[in-house]
Amino acid sequence: MRSLAFLLLLAAAPAFAQPELHRARGDAWRALDEFRAALAEYDAALRLAPQDAALLAERALTLHRLG
């Protein structure tokens, strides 16, 4: 349930164009096994920070979990 509360908190946050916010949302979605939503957030973060290797790894892990 902590992940759900965190996701709700992030949803209420202003939509700042910051890769960290999208990464956090992606992490929360992935923790809830909502892999497609997580990918959308990671993609949004990568548009803002395409050189972020850790973010690319998070996206790859999510794609792996998606199957």
C-alpha positions, 0 to 999 in steps of 0.5 A: 500500500505504500506504493499506492500512497506514493503514487497518489502523492505524485499524481497530486504534485504539479506537473514539473518537467523534471526527469526525477518526477517521471522516474519516481512515478515510473518506479511507483507504477512498476511497484504496482505491476503497472508496467505500461504506465511505468514505461510511459513515465520512463519514456517521458523522463528519457525525453528530458534526460536521454543520456541518463544510463540509470533511467535507461536501465530502469526502462529495460528492467520494466520491458523485461518484466512486461515480457 
